[in-house]
């Protein structure tokens, strides 16, 4: 399974949390990373998005269909995100558009086996996959991208 954890792009601070919209900078960040993703994700990628406006607007930059999932809204636990994605048993690629610290918590659970402080920059992503070597399951980082590098 491939799991892409994409943090929403830069958003305004002056509204209720769920209604916060992307800034002009955030729209540019989302477009850059969306361009990078479109060139790499399979057509069959399942896209799961937080119901927060900033996450929806970030996902909209892809121009692809997605599912809105309440279980990955702000304040969700990293383990919830992994459950919603079906890690590690789902086949194919799942792209989650969500929030910090939730996405960082999910990534740290997979990489370290525990929740540690791990931050994904606004608009950035971590692309993980799982495999078995010998009899040992492993989590592998396939990519880590920020809008500046996309």
C-alpha positions, 0 to 999 in steps of 0.5 A: 500500500502507498499512503500519501499524507498531504497537509493543507496549504497556507490558510487564513487565521481570522475565521472559525477553524473549519471555515478557514480558507487558503490564502493566495500563497496557499493556493499557489502551494496547493497548485504546485504540489498538485501538479507534482502529484498528478504526474506521479499518482496512479489513476486509481488513487483513492483521495480522502479529505478532511471536511475543513475548507482549507483541506477541501481547497487544497484537494480541489487543486488536484482536479480529481474526485475525492471523498470527504471523511469526518474522521480526518478533521482537525483534532483527529488522532494519527491512528484514526487517519491510518484506520480511515486509509486502511493501513497497511492492508488496503491495496493501491494508493491512498492520498489523505489531505488533512492537518497537523499534528494529526498527519505528523502523528500518523507518519511517526507511528509508521516510521517510529512505532510511536507518536513523536513530534513530526511536522509536515510543512504547510502544503507539503507531503510525505509518501510512505509505502509498506513492504515485508523484507524476510519476515519483517514488515517495513515502512519506507519513505518514497518521497517527502515534498514541500511546495518549494521543492515541487 
